[in-house]
Amino acid sequence: MEKRVNPIPDHRFFLFFLRILLVAPLAAAQPQDKTFSLEDALAILPEFQWDPFLQTGTFYSSGHYASFQVGLKGERCFSLIDGYEVVSAPSPYMENGAIRFPESFIISLKNAIDAEIKNDLQPFKVAAIIIDPGHGGKDSGATAVQTLNGKKVSLREKDITLAVALNLRDRLVKRYPGKKVLMTRETDVTLALESRASFANGIKLEENEAIIFISIHCNSEMNANLKKNPARGYEIWYLPPKVRREIIEKDSFNGSDAVRSILNTLKEEEFTYESKLLAASLLARFDEFIAPASPSRGIKEEEWYVVKRTNMPSVLIELGFISNPSDAALLFEKQSLEKYNQALFEGLVDFVTLYEKPGGFSIIE
């Protein structure tokens, strides 16, 4: 989700700042710039903090900050604005025991912070919600035959996921008439995993708009009928933090590879953070509406294709095991299935509400 964390957690700040130190400064001969003393700089950026050991400094203004590392005279450096935006400018340097700031460095930081202050006045919102009913068409997904209410019933994952997704879509459309609520499939059609991810990634957003993706599935266990206690319960998956995607493609970025790498990592961190929040919001509602009729199996990490290939906060939810008679009954009977519908809806509303609080909780642009 293209958003910022403000203020950014300390551990993340140092992680990001370390990356800045590894690639900056960039050596390049630059024309001599008018320089400012710290006193001159403070007339423009009113608050300053200095770390003499790391030779790093941070300017603060109107709730925003700009961090940098001192380099050598004539070099360029990267500065970090609010922990997510990278600005390249002539580097501050030490001279006779004092910091000297090139005028263009201070102006670049001032302009970047002013842009963030202006951005504060614009509301953040989840503009699009993508619902992905798992499987479909020739791909039935998990299947099972269970005896429910004295009758043999054939269950197919693709049917359950589509029914739940349609119900969720209708609820969200009614709740959020101004948002895009879209489905990767609305009927029983075969749809490749690549098409689902491409569909989600192709949604166009305006400034300060975000998108989330939820893929709905049912679980199954092989030879469940041979086990004394076959698996059951709901679980929610998100992409492991160690996985790295190319969110900012090289062909679409005009800056250097070093800057693109930094921004790509920042976005990846944000998507992971927000995916976990989305998973937590959903799980809390499942615990409320479904448990203890079916147990929670918690939040887990896995490289599911649609989660790995969608460049946004995304989760994959397993509603339950249709190979387990108890879970199958809950997913088949209209009254109990309604609880799953309610849990999904309320969990998504909780996440959207949290996101759309004034100032949001994260943004990378």
N, C-alpha and C positions, 0 to 999 in steps of 0.2 A: 504494500500500500504506500503510495508515495507520500510519506509523512515524516515528522521529526519528533524526537523525544526532547522535551524542554521542561525542566532541566534534564540533561542526559545523565544516567547513572554513572557514578565515579568509575566503576570497573570498565564500563564501555568507553568512557572518555579516554582513559589511559590506554586502552587497547587501540583505539583509533589514533590517538596521538602518537603512539609508538610507530604506527604505520607511516605517519607523516614524517617522523624522524628518520625512517629508513630510506625515504625517497627524496627528502629535502635536506639541504638546498640543491637546486639545479644550477650547476655552474654555467654561466654564460656572461660574456662581457656586456655591460649595459652602460648607456650614457649616464654621466653623473647627474644625480638628482639633487634638488634642494633638500636639505636635511633639517629635521626637527630635533630638539632636545626632548626629554621626557616631559618637561614642563610645557613645552609647546604642544606636544601630542595630547596632554591632558586637557588642553583648552578645547580640543575637538572630541576626544573620547574620554569621559570624565573620571573613570576609575581604572586602576591598574594593579595587577598582582605579578610579582616576579619570583622566579625560582632560580637562585644563583647557581645551584648545583647542576641542574639540567640546562641552564641558560635558556629557559623558556619563559614567556610572558603571556598574560591574558588581559585584554582590555574589556571593560564592561560598560554597557550603556542601555538604559531603558529595558532592563530584563534580558538582554542578549549579550553574548560574549564572542570574542575573537582571540584564538590562541595561536602562538607562533613560536618558532625557535630562532634564536639569533644565528646568523650566518656570517659570511665574509663580505666585506665591502665590494660592491659590483656584482654580487651573485643575486639569484632570485630564490625565493622560498615559497613554500605552501603555508597558508594560514587556514585554520579551521573555524568556520562560523557556526556557532550553536551546535558544534559537534557533528555536523553533517555536510555543510557546504564548503568546498575547497576553493580558495582564492589564491592565485599566483601573482606575486608582486616583487619588486626589488626588496632584498632582505635587510632588516635591521642589523646593525653590527656594533661591535664594541670599539670605542676609541678613547684612549686615555682614561680607561676605567668607567666610562659612561656609555649608555646606549644612545646610538644615533638612529633616527628613523627617517628613511627617505620619504619625501612628501607624498609621492605616489602610493607608497605603502599605506600611510595613514588614510589617504583619500579612498583607497580601495576598500579598506576595512570599514570606514565610515559609510560608504555607499552600500556595502553589503549589509551592514546592520540596519541602515535606514530602510532597505528593502524588506528586512524581516519585521521591522516595526510596522510598516505599511501592511504586510501580510497578516499581522495579528488582527487587523480589522476585518479580514475576510473569513467567513465561516468555513470550517472543515466539514465535509460530509461524505458518507458512504453513498456514492451515486449509483452504484450497480451491485447487484447480488446475483451471482451465477449459481444455479442449482443443477447438479449433475446426477440424474438417476442412473445408477450403475447398470451396465449390460444393456440388453435390448435386441429385438429381432432374432437373428439366428443364434445369438449368444444369450442363453437363458440364465447364465450365472449359476449360482448354487441351486440345486433342486432337492426336494425331499417329498416323501409320501408319509403323512402322519394320520393317525386316527384321532380325529377331533370331534367331540360330541357324538361319539359312536359311529362316525362315518370316515371313510378313507378320503383324504384330501391331498391333492397334489399341489405342492408349493413351488413357485419359481421366483427366484430373486428378482428378475427383471420386472415382474408384475408388482411386487411389493414396493420396490424402489420407485417405480413410476407413480403408483398411487399416492405414496407419501410425498413425493416431490410436487405433484400437481396440487395437493392439498396445501403444502407449504407455500407454493407460489401464490395461490389464491389469497391466503391469509396476508402475505407480505404486500401484495398489490393493494389490498384494502387498507392495510396499515400505512403504507408508504406510496401514495399515488404519484408522488413526484420523483420516485426512484425507478431505475431500470431493474426489473426483476425478470431474469431470463433463464431459460432452461436449455441444456445442451440437446435434449430430445423431449418432445411432448407426446410422442406416440411410441408404439412398439416397433422401432426401427433399429437396424444394425448400425452402430456408430463406432468408428475406430477411436482408439484412445488419443491418437494424434489430432483428430478432428475436434475432440472435446477441449483439449488444451489450446488449440489454435483459435477456436471460437472465443474462449475466455480472454486470451491475450489480444484479440482483435478489437475488443471494446474500447472505444475512444472516450477519454475523460478530459474534462476541463481542469483548470488550475484549482488546487485545493480539493479535488475530488478523488475518491478512492474506490476500490473494487474488492470484493471478497468472493471466495469460491468454496462451495461445500459439495462434496461427492457422497452420495448416499448408497450404502450397500447392506447386504445381509451376509452373515457368516455361515460356515458349515464345517463340520468335522467328519472326516472319513471314518467309516466303520463305527459311527456313534452308537448304532443299535447293539453293538457288541460290547459296549463299555457300561460299567455299573453306574458311573456318574459322568455322562457326556457333557462336554463343555457348553456353557451358556453365558449370556450376559452381553452388555453393550460396551463398546470401546471407541475411542476417538484417536485418530492418527494425524500426525503432522510430520513435515520433512525434518530429518535430523540436522542439527545445526552444523555438523561437519560437512554437509553437502554444499557445494558451491555451484551456482548457476551463472550463466552469462546473461544477466538481466539487462545490462547496458551493452548493446551490440557495438562492435568496433565500427561498423560501417555507418552507424547512426550517431556517432559521437565525434565532435570536432576537436576535442582536446587531446592531450597526450595520453599514451597508454598508462602512464603512472597515475594520472588523475582519474582516468576511467576505472582503473583497478581499485582505487580507494573508494570511489563512489559506488562501484558495484558491490564491494564488501559492506559498505554502510547500508545499502538497500537490502542486501541479503540478511543482515542482522535485524533490520526492522521487520522484514517479512516473517522471520522466525519468531521474533518477540510477539508480533501481532497474531500469528497463527496459534501460538500457545494461549494467548488471551481468548481467542475465538474458541479454541478447544475447551478451555476452562469454563467459559460462559455456557457452552452447550452441555458439558458434563454436569454442571451444577443443576441445571434444569432437568436433566435425565435422572439425576439422583432424587430430585423432588417428585417427579411425576411417575417414574418407572419403578425405581427401587421401593421395596425389596422384592416385588414380583419377579423381577429379573435383576441380577447383580451387576454392579459396575466392575468393569475390568480395567478402568482407568484411562489415562492419556498415554499414548505410546508414540514411538518414532519409527518411521519406515519410509523407504524411497518408493512409494507408490507412484506410478507413472504420472497420473493426472496432477498429483500434488507437486511432483518434481518439475513438471513442465509448465505449470501455470505461474506466471510472474506476478504474484500477488499473495496476500495472506490466504492460505488454503488449508482445508482439513478434509479428511475422509472418515466418515462415521460408519461403523458396523452396528446396525440396530440390534442384532441378536443372532442366535444360531437357529436356522430353520431345521437343522438336524437334531435339535433338542425339542422333544414334545412340548415342554413348558413354554419355551421361547416361541415355538411355532404357533402355539395357541394364542399367545399375546399378539403376534404379528398378523394373525388371520382374522381374529374376531374384531368386529367393527368398534365395539366399545373400548377395548384395550388399545387398539391401533390408534384411536383418537388421542390417547395419552402420549404416544410417540410424536404425533403431529403437534401437539401442544408444546411438548418439550423442545422440539426443534425450533418452533416459532418463537417461543419465549427466550430461548438461548440466543438466537440471532438478534432479537430486539434488545436484549441486555447489552450485547456487544456494540451494536450500532449506537445505542444511547451513550455508552461509555466513550466511544470514539467522537461523537458529535458534541460532547461537552465543550464549552468555550475554550479555545486554544488547542483542543484535541489532546491526544496522548502521545502522538508520534508523527513526524513527517520528513520525508526525503524528497527533494525535487530534482 
